[in-house]
Amino acid sequence: MALDNGRPVATGPRRSIDLDAAEALRLLGSVSFGRIVFTQHALPTIRPVNHVLDDGDIVIRTHEGAALTSRTRQAGAPGVVVAYEADAIDPDTHLGWSVVVTGYAHLVTDPRDLARYQELLHPWVGRSMDYAVRIRPDLVAGDRLVPVDHPDEP
């Protein structure tokens, strides 16, 4: 027997409005939490992380021994292909937005940049996060979920 833990939703039907890349990145920058998707042993892996948006790039902090840290530090590699997703969807109405960015992740190696990200970005986990990873967006997709009778503005 399947269980439905969802709460009743008071709103009517919804529709999805595509966001342009600039609006999608603006919305992504308005929240501090997202999910990074990368491959580990040829399988997709998802990790919840907090982030900052810096000059159009997504920056997260990571630690020694993390799968993403070791993947992004490989010498001569063009970077690691990742996806990054962030959203703000109301749990009661199911209205809001979602953004997915795909691009290459690189380990931040410049000591000044790394120090700046350590000041800007404070991980919520209680462990040393001595590394930072920068994601350069190549593909940006976003959509806003609105009531059917909502005007077409993002």
Number of C-alpha atoms within 10 A of each C-alpha: 3 4 5 6 6 8 9 8 10 9 13 10 10 16 14 16 16 19 20 13 16 13 17 25 23 13 18 27 18 14 15 15 17 20 18 22 18 20 15 12 7 7 7 10 15 15 12 13 18 20 27 22 18 13 7 14 18 22 23 28 24 20 15 12 8 11 15 24 19 12 18 20 17 13 8 6 10 11 19 19 17 21 21 23 20 27 22 18 14 11 11 12 17 16 18 16 23 20 24 21 24 19 20 18 27 23 24 20 12 8 9 10 12 18 13 10 21 17 9 13 16 14 16 8 8 6 9 11 16 12 19 21 24 22 27 20 20 11 11 20 18 24 20 22 21 23 17 13 10 11 9 10 9 15
